[in-house]
Amino acid sequence: MANGKVLRQLIKAGSKGDTNAFRKVSEAVIAEERQKQHHLLANDLEQILYGESPKPSQNTELQFLSEAPVDRERGLPLLDIRQPHRSIEEIVLPDDTLLAVEEFLEENRRCDVLQSYGMRPSSKAIFYGPPGCGKTLTAEVIAYELDLPIAIVRLDALVSSLLGETAANLRKVFDFIAEHQMVVLFDEFDAIGKERADSAEHGELRRVVNAVLQMIDAYAGKSIIIAATNHEQILDTAIWRRFDEAMEFPLPDSEQIRQILTLKLRGVRRQFEVESKSLISTFGNRSGADIERILRRAIKRMILREQEFLTIKDIKQAAVKDKRNKK
């Protein structure tokens, strides 16, 4: 629940009939509940506050949908645009990576200060590391913290079978994001940024990579560009210097596993401490996404069996089943 200070502000605003203050404090309460993973409560509070209307925002996906570019071959939208909902409190990253994210955010929050000295904030970053380690989530967090929509480039629509159409689709995307301020995620970036020297690749892919390099080089638009890859070793060597920042997202170590467990088990009644070595060892060489999926499976089983507490045994059984399902 909201703390005493927020409740006092809420009641004070309500008693004085200060609609703007009441709405502002109410939005702070909703944001706090969402950070605590109380999404159902946060959704209910938003419904009460705004009624049937969506949350007002200067940057909503509705403003962009009618203008979003589409693939000429199949008529598919090239971007999936939506509002982000995950804050920086919801990610667990190595200290170096988290510091890089925080510095990236600070540069963009205080871009006016940098611009007064003739400098631009970092606007292009590449995330690399194994799948499930927070690359996509971090892109959403950056969008949320900067109060911007997030646009995910749809590779299924971007890559065309028609000669030259993939590069044309890329041009449409870059022209669009240059005009609208958002965070743009090129997920699975290796699909369009693969090493040109690879003899197994055909000329069309080399042309696409050349187009990507040229467009990123020339880009000076309003949006922040984030590329993410699980296969950094196959990226063209010229790709890396086109980005202002390169951030690594490795598998979590023991301390990060403990932090993930603390975050994801918040509010869950359990018979163990998250510092348990037996529990932490269960998640060795697992990604953050793996850990979250296993915990969710274990909690579902606990609920359906009407257990009062979650146990380490429940989690270990869920981990074993998860491993089997991956085979």
N, C-alpha and C positions, 0 to 999 in steps of 0.2 A: 504494500500500500504506500501512498504518498507520505512523505515525512511531515513533521509538524509545521515546518516553515511554509511548505507548499499549501497545506490545508488552511493555514491562517490567511495566506494570500487569496486563496480561492473564496473563502467565506467573506473576507473583507470586500473583495471585488463584487460578489453577489449582493451583499447587503447594501452597497452603495449604488448598485445598478450600473456599474462600469462594465459595459458589454465587452469592450476591447480587452480590458485586463482579465476579465473572466475567461474569455476565449484563449488568451495567451497562456494563462496558468493551466487551463484544462488541457491544452495541447502539450504542455510540459509533463503533466501527469500521464497522458497517453503515451508519450515518448518513453517515459520511465518504465511504464508497464511493458512496453514492447521490448525494451532492452533486457528486462527480466525474463523474457521469453513467454510472457503472459499474453500471447497473441489474441486469444479469444476474448479476454477482458478488454484489451486495447481496441479490438474491432467493435465490441459492444459500446464502449465509451465514445468512439468515433461516430457510431450510428446515432447515439443520443445527442451528441454535440452538433452534428451536421445534418441529421435526418437522412433522407434518401440521397442527398447530393454528395458527391465525392469531396474529399478534403481539398479545400482551396489551395492552389499553389501557383506560383508564377511560372513553373516549368512542369507541365503535365504532358503525358504522352499523347493526349488528345490534340494538342496543338500541332503535333508533328505528323500524325498518322496520315492525314490526307495528302501531305506533301512527300512522304517517304518514297524513295525510288523503288522501282520494281524491275525484275528481270524481264527483258523483252521476249525471251524464248518461251517462258512459261507463265509470266505474269505474277511471279511470286515476289513478295516484299523482300528487299535485300537487308533490311534491318528489323530487329525485334526491339521496339522501344517501350520502356516501362519505367515506373517510379521505383526507386530502390527502397528497401525497408530494413537493411542491416547496418548497424552502427559499428564503430571501431571497437566497442566493448565486446563484440561478438566474434572477434577473430583472435586466434592464438598463433603467434609467429615467433621465429627466432629473434633475439634482440636486435641483430643487425638489420634484418628485414623490416621489423616493426619501426625502427628508427628511420629507415629510408622512406617508409610510407608516411610517417608523421612529418618528415621534412618536406616531402612532396606536397602534402596537404597544406603545410604552412606557407610554402611558396605561392600556392594558388589562392589561398585565403588572403594573403597580403601582396597580391600581384601589383597593387597600386604603388606600394612602397618601392618594389623592384623597378617598376616602370619609371618612377621619378628619378632613378639613377641610370636610366637607359638600358635596363636589363629586363629580360622576359623570364617568367616562371617556367619550370620544366613542364612540358605538355605532352611528352611522348615517353612511354616507359614500356619495357619488355619484361614479362614475368616468365620464369622458367623453373622447371622441377617436375617431380613425379606427379601423376594424376591424383586428385583428391587432397591436395595440400594447401588449398586456399587461394589459388590464383583468381578464379572467377568471383569468389566471395569478396576478395580484397578489392576487385574492380567495383563491385557493388557498394562496398563500404566507402570507397573514395567518392563515388557519386552521391551517396547519402550525406556524407560529411560536408560536401560542397554544395548540397541542395540542388543537384542537377539530375536530370533523367539519365538512365543508362540505356545505351543502344548496343545490342549484341548483333554483330554482323553474321548473317545466315550463310554459312559456306555452301549449304545445299542449293541455295538460290544463286549465290555469287559465281560459283564455278559452273561454266556452261560448256556444252559439247560443241557449240558453234565456234568456228575459228575467229579469234579476236574478241568474242563476246565477254569473256571473263575480264579482260582488261577494260572493256567498255563499262562493265558493271562496277569495277573498282573506281573508275572515274566518276560514275554517278554517286557512289558512296562518299568519296572525298569531297565532291562539290557540295553535297548535302550537309555533311558534318562541318564544313567550313562556314556555313551560313547559320547553323543552329548550335547553341551552346549545350553540350552534353558530354558524358563520358562514354567513349566508344570502345568496345571490346572486340578485338579480332581474336577469337578463341581458335585453338588448333592452327596457329599462325604458320606452322611448318607446311601446311597444305598449299600456301601461296608464296612461301619464302624459302623453298628448298634449295640446297646448294646447286648452282648452275653447272658446276664442273662434273656433276654426276652423269656418267656416260649412259646410264639407263633411262634418263629423262629425255623427252622429246623437245623439239624446238618451241612448241607452244608454251610449255611450262617455263622455259627460259625467258620467253617474251613477257610472261606474267610477272616473273620475279623482277625483271628489268623495270616493268611498269610500277610495281610496288616500290622499288627503290626510288624511282624518280618522283613518285607522288608523295612519299614520306619526306623526301629531301625538300621538296618545294612547299610542303604544307605549312601554312601560317594562319590557319583558321581559328574559330572560336572554341572548338571542342578539344578535349583531352583524349589522346589516343593511347590505348593499352593493348599490347599484343601478348598473347599467352601461348606457351608451347610446352608439351611434355617431352619433346624430342629436340632439345637445343643443339645436339651434336650434328643434326642434319641441316641446320639453317645455313644459308649462304653467309660466308664470312663478312660480306659487305653490309649485311642487315644490322649488325650490332652497333656500328657507329652512327646509324641513323637515329638512334634513340638517346634521349637525355639521361635515362636511368635504366639500369639492368638489375633486377631484384631476383634473388634465388628463393625458392620455396621448397626446402627439403622435407623429408619425412620427419615427424616430430621426435625429439629426444625424450628422455624420461621426465624432465621437468615440464616440457610442453604437453606431454600426455597427461600429467597431473593437472595442469591448468585446463585442458580440454574436459577432463572428467569433472572437475569442479564446476565448470561452466554448464556442461550438459546435464549434470545430475542435481543442479540447483532446484530445490523444492521437492526432490524425490526422497521418500523415506527409505532408508537403507540400513543394513546391519554391518557396515564396514566404513573405514576411512579411505579417502581417495589416495592417501599416501601409501597404502598397502603395496609392498613390493610384489606380492603375488598378483595383485590386480594389474599393476603397471606393466609387469612382464608379459601379461596376456596380449598387450598391444604393441609389442616390439615389431618393428618393420611394417607397421600399419600406418596408413594415412589418416589425416583428420576425418575425412569423409568415411573411411572404414570404421573408425572408432564411433562416430555418431550413428552410423547404421546399426552397429552391433548393440549399442546402448538402447537404441529405439526398439530393436527386436526384443531385448531382454525386458524392457519396461512394459511392452505390450503383453508379453507372456505373464508378467507379474499381475497386470490388471485383469487379464482374462481368467487367471487362476485364483483371483480374489485374495492374493497374498497381501499381507500388511506391509512387508518390507522387501526391498530388493536385496539379493545376496550376491556375493562374488561367484557362487556356483551358477546362478542364473546367467551372469555375464559370460562366464567361461563356456557354458553350453551354447549360448548365442554365438560366441566367437567360433566355436567348432563348426556349427551349422553354416555360418557365413563362409568359412574356408571351404567346406564341401560344395557350397553353391557356386564357388568361383572356378571349380575344376571343370 
